């Protein structure tokens, strides 16, 4: 006997419900048809027309609507197939500082697609391009060599290095979706419609400018350098003084050991070679030690690249990138020094002299790489003293040891200025980096104490070790600017 629906009324009701079920998309379509007022909300998530001349696409964040749910982060991560620890969009918190007026606001941020992007200006292989119509700053993955200089140049911590791929990647505003008339992943994923794409006026030229930067977040790094286009709006108004919730939680940065060896060894090598050729050291040991140091330093640079087989492209960005200029000039210096050592007679000596002078030019480019990032620890007064001091101490070590001692003492005094407890550098060097800091000053002290009795290979080894630790601190203790993060959860 087969049971009928009439026999089991509950079963019949459930089957009838199944026939009436709709997918979420179908339900949304019905809702939009019943409520025409919702149509503009979804239509206005992206512009209906391409930017006109003097305009570009930009993110607009409605702070009144942002709840900090991170649906935008999840949507971006899923659609772009990012690695487990890779994020192109972040959510942070800003706090008010006015007494008696407590204020807390979550914010979402991604690439600001700046009018004058630092990442593009600093890239040595032209792996960035700014679309002339949309203004979107795109990263060209197949062009990237993984040098990560754009990571250092960007004041908003936007480009992210992928260990798996050996290249840098970043938000491209889902340009493919925009071209097809669809909203970017973050815009579409936001349940409160806090993010949308708008058109903003910009002034094009060699260094583009945003006509109005008053809508940028006051708690973020200054918009003056790169001209970010993201707009943060609020109908309630924001307090004049906002701070990031994680502003008092400095982050130790990577040591970049290949760069440490590159900088220290090329500078020591150039100093030793100058002592031999221009300073009258007249010691084959000094000459060949300088050549070996310089060659090892230049060779160490390749180990820093995520894609070393693409390093031949390094010359492409020489017009704008100090990194490109450094690679070209130091490479030319290494070739001239090798040729000068190989050729006999006056021709070889002149070639060697030209190589040393070219090495000094390369060291100038090395310093400008970091000065150009506008980070406080890498400002000119620290960078020139540290790098120039290494060259000068090495050049006078074997010929004028008293002067070398004076120069090293002066260099140490300048470095102690970064230990102030109120600064980010001071907090890091007194806190998580205190052992590295102690080691730097300990080895320098041993070198100084040994030089008062006799200059030897041991004292020079102590000096070299101390310089390596100093340069590691130079990278690890730097204040790295970024967009506000989550208080209590440093990235």
VEXKOLSE-24642 format. One record per residue (C-alpha): residue number from 1; x, y, z. Coordinates in pm, 1 decimal, always signed. Example, Ala and Ser with C-alpha at 12.3 -4.5 7.8 and 13.67 -1.06 7.14 Angstrom:
BEGIN
{1,{+1230.0,-450.0,+780.0}},
{2,{+1367.0,-106.0,+714.0}},
This chain:
BEGIN
{1,{+0.0,+0.0,+0.0}},
{2,{+148.1,+335.4,-111.2}},
{3,{+87.6,+626.2,+121.2}},
{4,{-68.2,+933.5,-37.2}},
{5,{-19.7,+1297.0,+51.5}},
{6,{-365.2,+1297.7,+203.5}},
{7,{-252.8,+1024.2,+440.4}},
{8,{+34.0,+1234.8,+577.9}},
{9,{-65.4,+1603.6,+582.4}},
{10,{+271.0,+1716.3,+727.3}},
{11,{+461.4,+1547.6,+445.9}},
{12,{+237.0,+1715.7,+191.1}},
{13,{+300.5,+2054.6,+346.1}},
{14,{+677.7,+2005.7,+343.3}},
{15,{+674.7,+1901.3,-21.9}},
{16,{+468.2,+2206.0,-108.0}},
{17,{+720.6,+2428.6,+72.5}},
{18,{+1004.2,+2277.8,-132.0}},
{19,{+825.5,+2372.5,-451.6}},
{20,{+798.7,+2733.8,-334.3}},
{21,{+1164.8,+2771.1,-226.4}},
{22,{+1378.8,+3025.2,-413.1}},
{23,{+1751.5,+3082.3,-438.9}},
{24,{+1897.5,+3390.8,-265.8}},
{25,{+1935.7,+3560.0,-604.1}},
{26,{+1573.1,+3495.3,-691.6}},
{27,{+1457.3,+3629.9,-356.7}},
{28,{+1673.7,+3939.9,-402.5}},
{29,{+1531.0,+3998.9,-749.9}},
{30,{+1177.7,+3978.0,-613.8}},
{31,{+1265.2,+4214.1,-329.5}},
{32,{+1423.4,+4468.5,-564.6}},
{33,{+1118.4,+4452.7,-790.7}},
{34,{+883.1,+4507.5,-496.2}},
{35,{+1101.6,+4784.7,-346.7}},
{36,{+1223.8,+5014.3,-625.7}},
{37,{+1396.8,+5235.8,-369.0}},
{38,{+1666.4,+4967.9,-331.5}},
{39,{+1771.2,+4987.0,-695.9}},
{40,{+1981.7,+5306.9,-664.7}},
{41,{+2169.2,+5157.5,-368.5}},
{42,{+2306.0,+4873.7,-577.6}},
{43,{+2339.7,+5071.6,-900.3}},
{44,{+2552.6,+5338.1,-726.7}},
{45,{+2816.7,+5093.3,-601.9}},
{46,{+3013.6,+5161.8,-921.5}},
{47,{+2999.4,+5451.7,-1170.2}},
{48,{+2787.8,+5395.2,-1478.7}},
{49,{+3043.2,+5565.7,-1706.4}},
{50,{+3419.6,+5561.4,-1742.8}},
{51,{+3620.1,+5850.0,-1594.1}},
{52,{+3637.1,+6163.4,-1807.0}},
{53,{+3969.8,+6342.2,-1868.4}},
{54,{+4090.4,+6479.2,-1535.1}},
{55,{+3916.3,+6202.2,-1337.2}},
{56,{+3997.6,+5853.8,-1213.1}},
{57,{+3834.7,+5570.5,-1018.8}},
{58,{+3876.9,+5565.8,-640.2}},
{59,{+3743.6,+5382.3,-336.9}},
{60,{+3498.7,+5569.8,-116.8}},
{61,{+3443.9,+5440.5,+237.2}},
{62,{+3134.4,+5542.0,+432.8}},
{63,{+3261.1,+5533.0,+790.0}},
{64,{+2907.3,+5557.5,+925.7}},
{65,{+2828.8,+5223.9,+760.0}},
{66,{+3153.8,+5033.7,+826.2}},
{67,{+3101.5,+4778.2,+1103.3}},
{68,{+3444.9,+4615.2,+1092.1}},
{69,{+3298.5,+4275.9,+997.6}},
{70,{+3585.0,+4202.5,+751.7}},
{71,{+3351.7,+4067.6,+483.8}},
{72,{+3548.5,+4286.3,+241.0}},
{73,{+3872.1,+4114.6,+348.0}},
{74,{+3719.6,+3769.2,+298.9}},
{75,{+3568.7,+3860.7,-37.8}},
{76,{+3898.1,+4001.0,-168.0}},
{77,{+4092.4,+3700.1,-39.9}},
{78,{+3852.2,+3449.3,-196.3}},
{79,{+3808.6,+3611.2,-536.7}},
{80,{+4178.6,+3681.1,-590.9}},
{81,{+4297.2,+3342.0,-463.1}},
{82,{+4543.1,+3490.1,-213.9}},
{83,{+4782.8,+3289.5,-0.3}},
{84,{+4683.2,+3199.5,+354.7}},
{85,{+4861.0,+3494.0,+520.2}},
{86,{+4827.0,+3735.9,+228.8}},
{87,{+4577.2,+4022.7,+243.7}},
{88,{+4514.9,+4304.2,-0.4}},
{89,{+4250.3,+4472.4,+215.9}},
{90,{+4274.2,+4535.7,+589.7}},
{91,{+4040.6,+4651.3,+864.8}},
{92,{+4166.8,+4872.8,+1145.7}},
{93,{+4051.7,+5101.4,+1425.1}},
{94,{+4103.8,+5473.0,+1485.8}},
{95,{+4050.1,+5647.6,+1817.6}},
{96,{+3970.2,+6004.4,+1915.8}},
{97,{+4210.2,+6190.7,+2145.3}},
{98,{+3984.5,+6472.2,+2263.6}},
{99,{+3927.2,+6469.3,+2638.2}},
{100,{+3567.5,+6402.2,+2734.0}},
{101,{+3474.9,+6297.3,+2381.4}},
{102,{+3537.2,+5922.7,+2344.8}},
{103,{+3542.8,+5808.4,+1984.5}},
{104,{+3616.8,+5478.4,+1811.1}},
{105,{+3571.5,+5393.8,+1444.7}},
{106,{+3654.9,+5090.7,+1233.7}},
{107,{+3801.9,+5158.1,+890.4}},
{108,{+3870.4,+4944.8,+586.9}},
{109,{+4160.1,+5015.7,+352.0}},
{110,{+4331.8,+4873.9,+45.7}},
{111,{+4548.8,+5023.9,-226.5}},
{112,{+4470.1,+5392.5,-264.0}},
{113,{+4560.6,+5399.1,-635.8}},
{114,{+4753.7,+5718.0,-578.6}},
{115,{+4778.6,+5994.1,-833.0}},
{116,{+5158.1,+5993.1,-783.0}},
{117,{+5223.8,+5632.8,-670.5}},
{118,{+5550.7,+5575.7,-486.3}},
{119,{+5547.9,+5205.3,-572.3}},
{120,{+5551.5,+5281.3,-944.6}},
{121,{+5809.7,+5559.2,-912.2}},
{122,{+6051.9,+5336.8,-721.6}},
{123,{+6018.2,+5009.9,-913.3}},
{124,{+6348.2,+4926.0,-1088.6}},
{125,{+6187.2,+4699.1,-1350.7}},
{126,{+5872.9,+4897.1,-1438.8}},
{127,{+5646.0,+4631.1,-1288.5}},
{128,{+5376.2,+4890.8,-1216.4}},
{129,{+5155.0,+5082.3,-1453.3}},
{130,{+4883.5,+5342.0,-1400.4}},
{131,{+4593.4,+5302.8,-1639.8}},
{132,{+4558.6,+5629.6,-1833.5}},
{133,{+4177.1,+5606.9,-1837.2}},
{134,{+4075.9,+5456.2,-1503.2}},
{135,{+4377.6,+5566.5,-1297.3}},
{136,{+4403.4,+5216.7,-1144.0}},
{137,{+4760.3,+5130.4,-1039.1}},
{138,{+4826.1,+4775.1,-1151.5}},
{139,{+5115.1,+4544.4,-1066.3}},
{140,{+5256.3,+4337.3,-1353.2}},
{141,{+5336.3,+4004.5,-1190.8}},
{142,{+5534.7,+3865.7,-1482.9}},
{143,{+5766.2,+4169.2,-1477.0}},
{144,{+5841.0,+4164.5,-1102.0}},
{145,{+6181.3,+4047.3,-972.5}},
{146,{+6073.4,+4036.4,-606.2}},
{147,{+6310.7,+4308.0,-480.8}},
{148,{+6035.5,+4444.3,-249.8}},
{149,{+6150.5,+4804.1,-293.2}},
{150,{+5789.0,+4905.2,-355.8}},
{151,{+5707.8,+4767.4,-9.4}},
{152,{+5961.1,+5010.0,+138.1}},
{153,{+5845.8,+5300.8,-75.6}},
{154,{+5470.5,+5273.1,-10.5}},
{155,{+5373.0,+5467.5,+304.4}},
{156,{+5051.7,+5267.1,+342.9}},
{157,{+5188.1,+4909.5,+356.7}},
{158,{+4994.3,+4813.4,+44.0}},
{159,{+5220.9,+4586.8,-169.8}},
{160,{+5257.1,+4240.8,-17.6}},
{161,{+5546.0,+4001.9,-86.8}},
{162,{+5445.5,+3643.9,-168.1}},
{163,{+5701.5,+3391.7,-44.3}},
{164,{+5541.3,+3121.9,-258.9}},
{165,{+5567.9,+3317.1,-583.1}},
{166,{+5876.7,+3525.3,-506.4}},
{167,{+5705.0,+3844.2,-623.3}},
{168,{+5503.1,+4133.5,-483.6}},
{169,{+5127.4,+4157.4,-541.9}},
{170,{+4858.5,+4409.4,-453.2}},
{171,{+4499.0,+4525.2,-503.8}},
{172,{+4409.8,+4620.4,-863.3}},
{173,{+4052.4,+4731.7,-782.0}},
{174,{+3931.9,+4416.0,-959.1}},
{175,{+3981.0,+4603.1,-1286.5}},
{176,{+3851.2,+4308.0,-1487.7}},
{177,{+3521.9,+4313.4,-1302.5}},
{178,{+3490.7,+4689.9,-1340.1}},
{179,{+3551.3,+4659.8,-1714.2}},
{180,{+3260.4,+4412.0,-1728.8}},
{181,{+3032.0,+4642.1,-1528.0}},
{182,{+3063.3,+4445.5,-1203.1}},
{183,{+3166.3,+4573.8,-861.9}},
{184,{+3502.4,+4474.2,-708.4}},
{185,{+3498.1,+4185.7,-463.9}},
{186,{+3525.5,+4405.0,-153.9}},
{187,{+3247.1,+4634.7,-271.7}},
{188,{+3016.5,+4346.3,-351.6}},
{189,{+3092.7,+4160.3,-27.8}},
{190,{+3024.8,+4450.1,+209.7}},
{191,{+2684.2,+4386.2,+372.6}},
{192,{+2635.9,+4751.7,+471.2}},
{193,{+2749.6,+4903.9,+139.0}},
{194,{+3027.6,+5091.5,+318.2}},
{195,{+3256.9,+5067.3,+14.5}},
{196,{+3187.1,+5187.0,-335.2}},
{197,{+3374.8,+5307.1,-641.8}},
{198,{+3353.2,+5675.6,-731.8}},
{199,{+3521.7,+5912.0,-976.3}},
{200,{+3749.6,+6178.7,-829.8}},
{201,{+3913.6,+6478.3,-999.4}},
{202,{+4289.8,+6457.9,-1049.8}},
{203,{+4556.3,+6671.9,-1212.9}},
{204,{+4761.4,+6463.1,-1452.3}},
{205,{+5129.2,+6520.6,-1521.6}},
{206,{+5473.9,+6383.9,-1428.9}},
{207,{+5358.5,+6396.4,-1066.6}},
{208,{+4982.3,+6364.6,-1051.3}},
{209,{+4782.4,+6540.4,-783.8}},
{210,{+4441.4,+6486.9,-628.8}},
{211,{+4234.8,+6802.7,-643.1}},
{212,{+4086.0,+6741.2,-296.2}},
{213,{+4269.5,+6543.6,-23.9}},
{214,{+4053.8,+6666.6,+264.4}},
{215,{+3858.0,+6340.6,+262.9}},
{216,{+4163.1,+6125.3,+336.0}},
{217,{+4195.4,+5976.2,+684.7}},
{218,{+4377.6,+6205.1,+928.9}},
{219,{+4512.8,+5908.9,+1129.0}},
{220,{+4687.3,+5769.1,+819.1}},
{221,{+5030.3,+5872.1,+687.2}},
{222,{+5030.6,+6208.6,+512.7}},
{223,{+4874.1,+6213.5,+165.9}},
{224,{+5114.8,+6482.7,+45.0}},
{225,{+5381.0,+6246.1,-88.1}},
{226,{+5179.0,+6006.0,-303.8}},
{227,{+4840.5,+6177.9,-341.8}},
{228,{+4608.7,+5884.7,-247.5}},
{229,{+4262.1,+5894.6,-401.4}},
{230,{+4059.8,+5700.2,-141.0}},
{231,{+3782.3,+5906.6,+19.3}},
{232,{+3668.5,+5851.2,+380.5}},
{233,{+3332.6,+6018.0,+440.5}},
{234,{+3105.4,+6055.6,+742.8}},
{235,{+2784.5,+6247.7,+788.7}},
{236,{+2847.3,+6266.0,+1163.0}},
{237,{+3183.1,+6433.2,+1121.2}},
{238,{+3510.2,+6305.9,+1263.7}},
{239,{+3719.1,+6444.5,+1550.2}},
{240,{+4005.1,+6662.9,+1431.2}},
{241,{+4269.2,+6449.5,+1598.6}},
{242,{+4248.7,+6078.6,+1529.1}},
{243,{+4513.8,+5818.4,+1607.0}},
{244,{+4548.1,+5458.6,+1499.3}},
{245,{+4463.6,+5210.8,+1774.1}},
{246,{+4795.0,+5032.8,+1718.5}},
{247,{+5008.9,+5347.2,+1695.8}},
{248,{+5188.9,+5267.3,+2020.6}},
{249,{+5273.1,+4912.3,+1912.1}},
{250,{+5578.8,+4938.0,+1682.6}},
{251,{+5663.3,+4638.0,+1467.3}},
{252,{+6017.3,+4509.7,+1418.3}},
{253,{+6082.8,+4485.4,+1045.5}},
{254,{+6271.0,+4212.4,+853.0}},
{255,{+6650.8,+4230.3,+871.6}},
{256,{+6701.3,+4184.5,+494.5}},
{257,{+7035.9,+4013.0,+551.4}},
{258,{+7137.2,+4007.3,+182.9}},
{259,{+7097.4,+4385.6,+180.5}},
{260,{+7294.7,+4410.1,+505.9}},
{261,{+7588.7,+4230.9,+344.1}},
{262,{+7548.8,+4428.3,+21.7}},
{263,{+7568.3,+4764.9,+197.3}},
{264,{+7838.5,+4685.6,+451.1}},
{265,{+8068.9,+4487.4,+222.2}},
{266,{+8054.7,+4728.1,-73.3}},
{267,{+8124.3,+5020.3,+159.3}},
{268,{+8409.3,+4847.4,+341.0}},
{269,{+8548.9,+4724.4,+10.3}},
{270,{+8538.4,+5072.3,-143.4}},
{271,{+8707.8,+5215.0,+165.0}},
{272,{+8990.3,+4960.2,+160.0}},
{273,{+9047.7,+5005.7,-212.3}},
{274,{+9056.9,+5383.5,-167.8}},
{275,{+9311.8,+5343.6,+113.2}},
{276,{+9534.4,+5141.8,-120.1}},
{277,{+9499.3,+5348.9,-437.7}},
{278,{+9455.1,+5702.4,-298.8}},
{279,{+9570.0,+5674.8,+63.8}},
{280,{+9909.3,+5515.2,+18.9}},
{281,{+9846.5,+5195.6,+212.7}},
{282,{+10078.1,+5006.3,-25.1}},
{283,{+9966.0,+4667.0,+97.9}},
{284,{+9857.5,+4386.0,-134.7}},
{285,{+9650.6,+4243.3,+153.0}},
{286,{+9448.6,+4566.4,+180.6}},
{287,{+9405.2,+4585.6,-196.9}},
{288,{+9280.6,+4231.4,-241.7}},
{289,{+9072.7,+4237.2,+75.4}},
{290,{+8894.8,+4543.6,-55.8}},
{291,{+8831.9,+4376.8,-392.4}},
{292,{+8696.0,+4061.4,-226.0}},
{293,{+8470.7,+4256.6,+9.9}},
{294,{+8331.8,+4460.9,-277.8}},
{295,{+8269.7,+4156.2,-497.2}},
{296,{+8095.8,+3968.7,-213.7}},
{297,{+7875.3,+4269.6,-145.0}},
{298,{+7765.9,+4302.6,-506.1}},
{299,{+7701.5,+3927.8,-526.7}},
{300,{+7492.4,+3929.7,-207.6}},
{301,{+7237.4,+4157.8,-369.8}},
{302,{+7110.2,+3877.0,-592.3}},
{303,{+7012.6,+3669.8,-287.0}},
{304,{+6757.5,+3937.1,-194.1}},
{305,{+6555.5,+3887.5,-512.1}},
{306,{+6256.5,+3656.4,-522.1}},
{307,{+6306.1,+3609.3,-897.2}},
{308,{+6684.6,+3637.6,-956.5}},
{309,{+6661.5,+3507.8,-1315.0}},
{310,{+6469.8,+3823.2,-1404.6}},
{311,{+6739.2,+4050.1,-1258.4}},
{312,{+6860.6,+4151.5,-1604.9}},
{313,{+6561.6,+4386.7,-1619.8}},
{314,{+6704.8,+4599.8,-1340.7}},
{315,{+6815.3,+4871.8,-1584.4}},
{316,{+6460.9,+4947.9,-1704.0}},
{317,{+6374.7,+5191.0,-1424.5}},
{318,{+6696.3,+5396.6,-1418.4}},
{319,{+6510.6,+5721.0,-1492.5}},
{320,{+6317.6,+5712.6,-1162.9}},
{321,{+6441.0,+5431.4,-939.5}},
{322,{+6745.4,+5470.9,-714.4}},
{323,{+6755.3,+5092.8,-682.9}},
{324,{+6796.6,+5059.8,-1058.2}},
{325,{+7074.6,+5321.9,-1052.9}},
{326,{+7250.0,+5146.9,-763.4}},
{327,{+7252.7,+4814.8,-946.7}},
{328,{+7385.7,+4968.0,-1267.0}},
{329,{+7655.0,+5180.5,-1101.5}},
{330,{+7778.6,+4916.4,-855.3}},
{331,{+7783.4,+4659.9,-1136.1}},
{332,{+7991.4,+4894.6,-1351.9}},
{333,{+8224.1,+4960.4,-1056.7}},
{334,{+8274.9,+4588.1,-997.6}},
{335,{+8363.6,+4536.5,-1362.7}},
{336,{+8607.9,+4828.0,-1364.0}},
{337,{+8774.9,+4712.1,-1040.9}},
{338,{+8813.1,+4358.1,-1175.1}},
{339,{+8955.4,+4493.5,-1499.7}},
{340,{+9194.8,+4722.7,-1316.6}},
{341,{+9328.8,+4434.6,-1110.0}},
{342,{+9369.3,+4214.7,-1418.1}},
{343,{+9540.0,+4468.4,-1645.2}},
{344,{+9908.8,+4544.4,-1580.3}},
{345,{+10072.4,+4884.3,-1582.7}},
{346,{+9931.6,+5235.8,-1590.7}},
{347,{+9616.9,+5134.3,-1781.9}},
{348,{+9514.8,+4894.6,-1509.8}},
{349,{+9583.4,+5151.4,-1239.4}},
{350,{+9366.9,+5413.3,-1408.6}},
{351,{+9086.8,+5164.8,-1461.1}},
{352,{+9108.1,+5070.5,-1093.2}},
{353,{+9088.4,+5436.5,-991.8}},
{354,{+8784.3,+5484.8,-1214.4}},
{355,{+8624.4,+5175.6,-1060.1}},
{356,{+8672.0,+5309.3,-706.0}},
{357,{+8523.5,+5647.7,-795.1}},
{358,{+8231.2,+5469.1,-960.5}},
{359,{+8189.1,+5262.9,-642.9}},
{360,{+8153.4,+5585.1,-444.1}},
{361,{+7879.3,+5693.2,-684.0}},
{362,{+7711.4,+5356.0,-632.2}},
{363,{+7725.6,+5399.0,-254.6}},
{364,{+7559.8,+5739.0,-297.1}},
{365,{+7278.8,+5561.3,-487.1}},
{366,{+7258.5,+5302.3,-207.9}},
{367,{+7201.1,+5575.6,+48.3}},
{368,{+6942.6,+5751.8,-167.1}},
{369,{+6737.9,+5429.6,-192.4}},
{370,{+6654.3,+5461.0,+176.4}},
{371,{+6650.5,+5840.2,+209.6}},
{372,{+6392.8,+5845.3,-71.3}},
{373,{+6147.9,+5635.4,+135.3}},
{374,{+6105.2,+5927.1,+380.3}},
{375,{+6117.7,+5700.3,+685.5}},
{376,{+6247.6,+5872.9,+997.6}},
{377,{+6530.6,+5632.6,+1082.4}},
{378,{+6643.1,+5641.7,+719.6}},
{379,{+6654.2,+6022.0,+699.9}},
{380,{+6968.7,+6181.1,+561.2}},
{381,{+7136.6,+6261.4,+894.0}},
{382,{+7133.8,+5893.5,+993.4}},
{383,{+7185.0,+5733.2,+653.6}},
{384,{+7477.3,+5950.0,+538.2}},
{385,{+7660.9,+5914.4,+868.9}},
{386,{+7610.6,+5537.5,+885.4}},
{387,{+7702.5,+5454.3,+526.5}},
{388,{+7959.5,+5727.6,+474.2}},
{389,{+8107.9,+5649.1,+812.5}},
{390,{+8160.4,+5284.2,+720.1}},
{391,{+8350.5,+5388.7,+407.3}},
{392,{+8562.4,+5647.5,+590.2}},
{393,{+8651.8,+5418.7,+881.3}},
{394,{+8756.6,+5137.9,+646.3}},
{395,{+8962.9,+5382.8,+438.0}},
{396,{+9157.3,+5510.3,+741.3}},
{397,{+9179.0,+5188.6,+943.9}},
{398,{+9524.4,+5078.6,+828.4}},
{399,{+9676.7,+5418.2,+748.4}},
{400,{+9536.0,+5658.9,+1008.1}},
{401,{+9410.8,+5443.8,+1298.8}},
{402,{+9366.3,+5741.3,+1532.7}},
{403,{+9132.8,+5904.3,+1281.7}},
{404,{+8946.9,+5573.8,+1236.8}},
{405,{+8888.9,+5556.5,+1614.0}},
{406,{+8754.3,+5913.2,+1613.9}},
{407,{+8523.8,+5841.5,+1320.2}},
{408,{+8388.4,+5524.8,+1481.5}},
{409,{+8321.0,+5707.3,+1808.6}},
{410,{+8136.6,+5980.2,+1620.7}},
{411,{+7932.1,+5721.3,+1432.4}},
{412,{+7832.0,+5552.2,+1758.8}},
{413,{+7723.3,+5884.9,+1907.8}},
{414,{+7495.5,+5949.5,+1610.5}},
{415,{+7347.1,+5601.3,+1644.9}},
{416,{+7267.3,+5654.7,+2013.8}},
{417,{+7034.7,+5938.2,+1910.6}},
{418,{+6793.3,+5670.5,+1787.3}},
{419,{+6769.0,+5512.9,+2134.0}},
{420,{+6535.4,+5779.1,+2274.0}},
{421,{+6258.2,+5591.2,+2460.9}},
{422,{+5979.6,+5803.0,+2313.8}},
{423,{+6056.6,+5715.7,+1952.2}},
{424,{+5955.1,+5403.8,+1763.7}},
{425,{+6320.1,+5322.7,+1698.2}},
{426,{+6400.6,+5361.5,+2064.8}},
{427,{+6113.5,+5138.1,+2176.1}},
{428,{+6224.3,+4865.1,+1937.7}},
{429,{+6594.7,+4884.6,+2022.3}},
{430,{+6524.7,+4890.1,+2395.5}},
{431,{+6261.8,+4616.7,+2365.7}},
{432,{+6248.6,+4326.9,+2119.4}},
{433,{+6576.9,+4427.7,+1949.1}},
{434,{+6778.1,+4493.3,+2264.5}},
{435,{+7006.8,+4191.1,+2211.9}},
{436,{+7088.0,+4298.8,+1859.1}},
{437,{+7150.0,+4652.2,+1985.1}},
{438,{+7371.7,+4525.2,+2268.2}},
{439,{+7572.6,+4314.7,+2024.4}},
{440,{+7627.7,+4609.5,+1790.9}},
{441,{+7774.8,+4832.9,+2064.2}},
{442,{+7967.1,+4546.1,+2224.0}},
{443,{+8155.9,+4455.6,+1905.7}},
{444,{+8223.9,+4823.4,+1835.0}},
{445,{+8359.6,+4865.8,+2188.6}},
{446,{+8588.2,+4562.8,+2147.8}},
{447,{+8719.3,+4706.0,+1820.7}},
{448,{+8786.3,+5042.8,+1983.8}},
{449,{+8956.8,+4889.6,+2286.1}},
{450,{+9176.5,+4669.9,+2066.4}},
{451,{+9280.0,+4957.8,+1842.1}},
{452,{+9429.0,+5147.7,+2135.8}},
{453,{+9699.8,+4881.8,+2154.3}},
{454,{+9750.4,+4763.7,+1796.5}},
{455,{+9565.8,+4750.5,+1467.0}},
{456,{+9520.3,+4388.3,+1369.1}},
{457,{+9303.0,+4155.8,+1167.6}},
{458,{+9115.0,+4074.6,+1490.4}},
{459,{+9020.5,+4436.3,+1557.5}},
{460,{+8913.8,+4477.9,+1195.6}},
{461,{+8696.6,+4165.2,+1222.3}},
{462,{+8530.5,+4312.4,+1532.3}},
{463,{+8466.9,+4633.9,+1340.7}},
{464,{+8314.5,+4447.2,+1044.1}},
{465,{+8090.7,+4239.1,+1272.4}},
{466,{+7972.7,+4550.6,+1453.8}},
{467,{+7890.4,+4719.1,+1122.6}},
{468,{+7685.5,+4418.3,+1010.2}},
{469,{+7483.3,+4432.2,+1332.1}},
{470,{+7441.6,+4809.1,+1298.1}},
{471,{+7303.2,+4769.1,+947.6}},
{472,{+7067.0,+4493.5,+1064.2}},
{473,{+6934.2,+4736.8,+1326.5}},
{474,{+6900.7,+4997.1,+1051.3}},
{475,{+6650.8,+4768.6,+880.1}},
{476,{+6480.4,+4609.7,+1180.3}},
{477,{+6422.8,+4923.3,+1391.1}},
{478,{+6291.4,+5145.1,+1112.6}},
{479,{+5950.7,+5305.3,+1165.6}},
{480,{+5737.4,+5147.7,+892.9}},
{481,{+5432.0,+5364.4,+815.6}},
{482,{+5102.0,+5193.6,+738.9}},
{483,{+4727.4,+5235.6,+757.2}},
{484,{+4568.1,+5199.4,+1103.2}},
{485,{+4542.0,+4841.5,+1226.8}},
{486,{+4361.0,+4665.7,+1507.4}},
{487,{+4453.9,+4779.0,+1856.7}},
{488,{+4626.0,+4499.1,+2049.5}},
{489,{+4688.3,+4298.3,+1735.3}},
{490,{+5003.5,+4431.4,+1568.0}},
{491,{+5048.6,+4297.1,+1217.9}},
